[in-house]
Amino acid sequence: MKKNDPLATTGLPPLNRRTDDKDVSTGSVLDTDEPVEEKFLILIADDSADSVAMLSLFLQHQGYRVVSATNGEDAIAVATQTKPNLILMDISMPTLDGLGATRRIRDDEALRNIPVIAVTAFGTEGFQRAAYDVGVSGYLTKPIDLDRMNQLIARLLSPLNSGTLTSQS
């Protein structure tokens, strides 16, 4: 029986990586002269299965790979293991909330430069200020405007961007 990646949220086969014209996942020689690009990996940390499913489907449709966590502790563990390119972090979660998880991510040298976007139902200025104080790179309120989220993610993952925005997008 084929072993699946426990962190994957999709039943699709793993991304094929090119090494010396060989497909690492199958060992076969690739037919194309173009290298297979590594797609960006996004971690969704949210305790709502519906939110995770909706965001995962949208992001995968946009071409991103996705992993998920249901609380702040798990988000830190998954981030440590997978080194995502970006994290969508719900603020209100059990065990460890998104602010606490972001604070710990910023304290971890291996994770501190990963852009974190706060995703929350709390749209008040106080919550936004608290989120930016712990080091989020962007702030989105639920219900999520998917076009706005997509633009923010693209900007944060742009090679010209440092991963941090100084103002709310």
ABEGO torsion letter per residue (X at the ends): XBBBBAABABABBBBBBBBGGBBAAAGBBBABABBBBBBBBBBBBBABAAAAAAAAAAAAAAGBBBBBBABAAAAAAAAAAAGBABBBBBABBBGBBAAAAAAAAAABAAAAABBBBBBBABABAAAAAAAAAAGBABBBBOBBBAAAAAAAAAAAABAABAGBBABBX
